[in-house]
């Protein structure tokens, strides 16, 4: 039997506001004390402190993070909260937009007991790897422009082996 989704729409709206508040504890408060959040194939974050850490990791990766509540659907005994995340990645400044969903199982107290989150990890990994490449590139530019006396490669015309032969 399908349950009335109206009260859950209000819950999902408030959950979305919590994500947009950039307060990870506000996100964790929507979970039961020992609730869990599992994202894609990662290990579950169990308990409010661990869920807050997971939320914080997204808030750090996307400091201007905005989450949009797209839809809510009944799926058997679970409810699917569909969302879109938008923000600029910390490492690259690149604007991203990723959609996904959480499949919620509720506790008797009306909080999320178990959430199975899914999003396009390929796109997220592509952005993360691009950010790492940018950081490596900046490090190499800095190393080559730093004077040799400060440990850089600037002005070095011959290899150490060539200098030892002279």
VENHUWO-V126622 format. One record per pair of residues at least 24 apart in sequence whose ideal C-beta (glycine too) atoms are under 7 Angstrom apart, sorted by sequence separation. I is the first residue (numbers start at 1). GAP is how many residues later the second one is. D is the distance in Angstrom with one decimal. If there is no record, write none. Layout:
i & gap & d
I & GAP & D
I & GAP & D
This chain:
i & gap & d
27 & 24 & 6.8
28 & 24 & 4.1
64 & 24 & 5.3
27 & 25 & 6.8
62 & 25 & 3.2
78 & 25 & 4.8
79 & 25 & 4.8
98 & 25 & 5.9
62 & 26 & 6.6
78 & 26 & 6.1
98 & 26 & 6.2
25 & 27 & 5.1
28 & 27 & 6.6
62 & 27 & 6.4
63 & 27 & 6.2
78 & 27 & 5.4
24 & 28 & 4.0
27 & 28 & 4.1
61 & 28 & 6.3
75 & 28 & 6.5
77 & 28 & 6.8
61 & 29 & 5.6
60 & 30 & 6.5
24 & 31 & 3.8
96 & 31 & 5.7
24 & 32 & 4.2
94 & 33 & 6.3
24 & 35 & 6.3
92 & 35 & 6.9
22 & 37 & 5.2
89 & 38 & 5.4
92 & 38 & 5.9
92 & 39 & 4.6
91 & 40 & 2.8
89 & 42 & 5.9
92 & 42 & 5.7
22 & 43 & 6.9
91 & 43 & 6.4
91 & 44 & 6.3
20 & 46 & 5.9
20 & 47 & 5.7
19 & 48 & 4.0
16 & 51 & 5.3
16 & 53 & 4.2
13 & 56 & 5.9
12 & 57 & 5.4
12 & 60 & 5.3
9 & 63 & 5.6
8 & 64 & 6.0
5 & 67 & 5.6
16 & 67 & 7.0
5 & 69 & 6.6
12 & 69 & 5.1
3 & 71 & 6.7
8 & 71 & 5.7
2 & 72 & 4.9
32 & 75 & 4.2
35 & 76 & 6.5
32 & 77 & 6.2
35 & 77 & 5.4
40 & 77 & 7.0
35 & 78 & 5.3
36 & 78 & 5.4
37 & 78 & 4.7
38 & 78 & 5.4
39 & 78 & 4.2
40 & 78 & 6.1
32 & 79 & 4.4
35 & 79 & 6.8
36 & 79 & 7.0
38 & 79 & 6.5
40 & 79 & 6.9
31 & 80 & 5.8
32 & 80 & 6.8
37 & 80 & 6.3
30 & 81 & 6.2
31 & 81 & 4.7
32 & 81 & 5.0
40 & 81 & 5.1
30 & 82 & 5.6
